């Protein structure tokens, strides 16, 4: 049985955050894409939202890497881009989507500048020719969090099919209107 002191002990860094395990995780994503293709799916979505492993790399509030996977937005996005490239190699980019949650604080997720971080992700998804971006506009309770993100700018950075969830009529209308 854990005591209160045990529960307050520092959390160890997970093994998948170590550089030498990242290529194995990317291979697992590729293998999953192969299985989905073999099963007859029409495409795949890479889950990079809601505190998932990829989301932890994207956000400066959780990414503590000092190597090529940390620091700048481009470095923090590197893991997702490597996963996308591996999956797109199996499917073709036009049958791959990515789910992002720029302002969802689930699992204590945070980014000091989500506008810059996620606009960069939109630009990269556009560059790769992905099928779509699936963006979570709020947390699981429908509440927008801070700092705010201009989702219209994120949509414009991508330029392709942009799906969103947890929009209200008001936020969907404002996101669809001109900047």
N, C-alpha and C positions, 0 to 999 in steps of 0.2 A: 504494500500500500504506500502510495506517495504521500509525503508530508507536505505541508504548506511551503516549507523551505525548498523541497525538491521542485515544486511547481514554479518557484520563482528563480530557479537556476537559469543561467544564460542558455539560450537556444543554440545548438550546434548548427553550423552551416551544412546544408544538405549535400549529399554526394553528387547530385546532378548539377550543382553550381560550380563544380570543379572543372577546370578547362579540359582535362583529359577525358571527361565523360560526355562532353557536349556532342562530339561526333557520334557517339553511340546513341544518344537521344535522337539526333537527326536521322540516323539510320532507322530507328523505331518508327518515326513519322513516315519515312519512305516506305517501310514495310507495311504499315497500316494503309497507305495509299494503294499499294499493290493489292492487298487483300480486298479493299473496297472496289477496285477495278475488276478483280476476278469475280467478285460477288455480283457484278452487274449494275453497280451504282451509276448515276448520271454525272456525278462530280463529287467533290469533297469540300468541306469547310474546315479551315485550320482555326482552332479555338485559341485565341490570344487575348482573352478577356477575363474579367472577374477574378483576378488573382491567380490565374493559371501560371504554370511555369514560364511560358513565354511572356505573359503580362509582367511577371516579376523582373524579367530582364529589361523590358521596355521602360519601366518607370524608375526615375531617379530616387524615389523614396524607398525602393527595395533593392535596387541593383547596387551592390557594393564592389563590383569587379574593378580591378585596377589594370586589367589586361585589355585585349582587343574587344571584349564584350561589355566594357563599362566606360563611364565618363560621358563622352559626347552622345548626342542623339543618334548619330550614325553608328557608333559602336554599340549602343544599347539595342538598336534595331537589328544588328548583325545576326543574332540568333534566329529571329523570326525570318529574316531574309534567306538565311541558309535553309531553314525548314521549308519555306515557300519554294525555293529553287529545287529542293529534293522532291517535293510532292509534285510540282509542275513538270519535272522531268518524267514522272510516271504518267500524268494526266494530260499535260498541256495546260498552260496558264489560264486559258479561256474556260477551263472547267474546275478552277480552284477559286474559292472565296476565303476571306479572312474575317473573323469576328473580333472586334475591338470594343473596349469599354473605357473611353478616356476619362470619365468622371465618376465611375463607380468605385466607391471606397471599400467594397467587399474585401474581407481578409486584410484590412488596414492598408489597402493599396493607396498610393499617393504619387503624384508627379508635380513638381514645382512649376512646370510650364507645359501643361497638357496640350495647349494650342500648338506650340512648336513641335512637340514630340509627335502628335498624331497627324498633323498636317504633313510632316515628313513621311509618316507611314502611308498616307494617302498618295503622296507623290511617288513613293517607291512602288506601291501597288499598281499605280497607273503605268509606270515605266515597265513593269513586268507584264502588263496586259492581263491582270487578273479578271475573273468573271464578275466579281462584285466585292464590295465591302459591306459587312453587316455590323452596324454600329449600335451599341447600347447607349441610349441618350441619358439615362438616369440610373439610380441604384435599383435594387430589387423591390423597393417600396414606391418607385415612381418619383423619387425626390432627386432633383438636380443637386449636385454638390459643387463646392468651390475648390479651386478656381474654375470659373465658367469656361466653356469652350463654344466657339462660334461654329456650329455644325455645318453651316452653309459653306464656310471656308474649307472645312475638311472635305465636304462633298465636291467642291470645285477643284481642290488639289487632286482628288482622284479622277474625276471626270467620267467615270463609268457608272455602272449600276450601283446604286447606293441604297441599301435597305437599312431600316432603323426600327428599333423597338422601344417601347415605353414612352413614345411620343404622346402628348395630349393634342387636341385639336389646335390649341394656341401655339404650342411649340412646333408642331409639324408645319403649320402655315407659315410661321416666321422663318423656319429653316428652308422652306421652299421658295421664299420670296427673294428678290434681288438684295444684295448686300447694301 
